[in-house]
Every structure is written in structure tokens, then in C-alpha cells.
Amino acid sequence: MNWSPRIKPIQIRRLYRYARIGIYDEMLLHDVGWELFARCSDIATVADVYREGRVPCPLCNTKITRKIDPLFSSGEGGTREDWFHCPHCVERLLWRDCRLNLRETPRCFSCYGILKITDVLQCSCGKSWKQQAYNQSVRTRVRLPCPHCHNLVRRPPAPEQSRRANIRQTNPELQCPKCQAAAVHISGNIECTSCGYKRKWRDYRKSLKKKDEKLECSSCGYSFKWQAWRKSTSSLRTGNPKPARDFVKNWLRCYTPQQRMIQIDTLLQTLHGRGPLAPLFIDSGEKKIRQMLDDLAT
């Protein structure tokens, strides 16, 4: 579990010092850019684990499914939401994805064009909203644009307890804590089909949270502890991985020194606007990072 290190502030300052006089040091751009790319990739990977409950093997990167679904676990920051698929592009979504995308990039509810942010949110089709009214509309609407294809999708119905129970009954990954045989979730209990072990489902889930879960890769056979993996990601966890995902996606499309500099500058400006996020990328204290980003913005 060797994660990429944070970028050194001196490298960023040197890069901007050269850029101000019109010099693009390709070697420095290469080093800074790919170090940021590696760091952003790790941040996005960790965010996916806490979102999907599938941990990459440290040796071969095979995804290992955890026993506890993080979406329904309040201890892992879950939201008790169900996945659904966009009917247009078939991407897998959470309803909060649609809302969060509109907070990041406001769109018109009529023509779905990107809104211009001034004193009010304005669209080229003539419609405008005050920021507070727009946010309220996002919270209450049952149809919102898909973050991927921007077509309207309907909010999924609330999950039914009976349907969720049926899913758990057929879950082949449940194991009896006593004999490790297959177990099922029935009527609020976990029951072993082999030794007859029976326990309340609520108590069983609590025991899983307290237990140091052992994860084993089915491809290479490597095994490791969940808490050890979780501890190793303490400097990579964030509730807003979007800037990291955007940099990973856009960096691979850069072919000239100017394009690379623009992508690095875009990421740093985004971190400047969201101060608590910057220490995940830059190796220094929060106050020093804020001062450096203020200097670079002037």
C-alpha cells in the first residue's frame, strides 16, 4: 500500500516563476504534472472504495468486495441511497450525483445549457435564477439532468425494506461467524445453513464494524486487514474527489507544455477556492499552503 507522495511547494513556486517570464521547463512540467496525476489517481481510488465498497488489492489491483456496503453504513459516511441507471446513457448513479453536479456546474432546467455565474445565474435562453432560489429548486425537483449525458432522469423511489431483505437473502457472500459456511439474512436475523447459528442482523453488522475485517484477493491470494488499509489512506480521504477526477481525465489529453501548465494551474486554482482540500495535494501546513496559493494568484 505505497501511495504517491504530496507535491513539494518549492516545485510549484519554481514552475510559476518560470511561467511568469514565458519559460516552460518541460522537465519540471513533466515531474510536477505526473506527480499530481499520481496523487489525484490515488485520491480518486480511495474515494471509489468508500463509495462502492470494493477495495483494490495492493499487489494486483483486483477489486475485493467488502462485507459491509458503505452506502448503508453510517460509520463509513453512507447515505442509505440505492444505485440506479440513467435510462439514456446507462451510467450508474446516485441521486446525490445529480444534485452535486448542479452545484459544481449549474445548468438551465429548460435547455440544459451551462449557466453564467454573475450576481444571478443566467442562461443564454433568457432564464435566470438567484443562487438561493436555484439551490432550493435543485433540492425539491424530482427530475434533474444526468451528470454524464445531461438528459433528464427521474428521482428513484425510496428503497423498500422488503426488496432489500430479498437481496440480502440471496447474497452468496454472507459467511457464518462460527463455521464460515454460507449464511442467509432472514427476518432480521443471520442464520447459518450448516451449523444452525442464528443472530440478530443488527448485532451482526455491529460486530463486523468492530472486527478487523480480513480481505483476501481471489486472483493472487494476497490477504490484508481492512483497518490497516484504511489507516494508510488517512491523508487521501475527502468528500470532494471531483477536482482530482477532473485532473486525471484532462491531464491525459495534454500534449504541449502550454496545455500541461493550464491543467496544473486549473487544479491549483480549484484548490485555492477550497482551502481544506489543498493539504491533500501539497506537502505543507494549511496556512503556508494558503499563503503560497494567494501569492500565485496575484
Secondary structure, DSSP 8 states (H G I E B T S, - for coil): ------B-HHHHHHHHHHHHTT---HHHHHHHHHHHHHHHHHHHHHHHHHHH-EEE-TTT--EEE-SS-GGG-GGGT------EE-TTT--EE-HHHHHHHHHHS-B-TTT--B-EESSSEE-TTS-EE-HHHHHHHHHH-SEEE-TTT--EEE------HHHHHHHHHT-TT-B-TTT--BEEEETTEEEETTT--EEEHHHHHHHHHHS--EEE-TTT--EEEHHHHHHHTTTT--S--HHHHHHHHHHTT--SHHHHHHHHHHHHHHHHHSGGGGGGTBSS-HHHHHHHHHHHH-
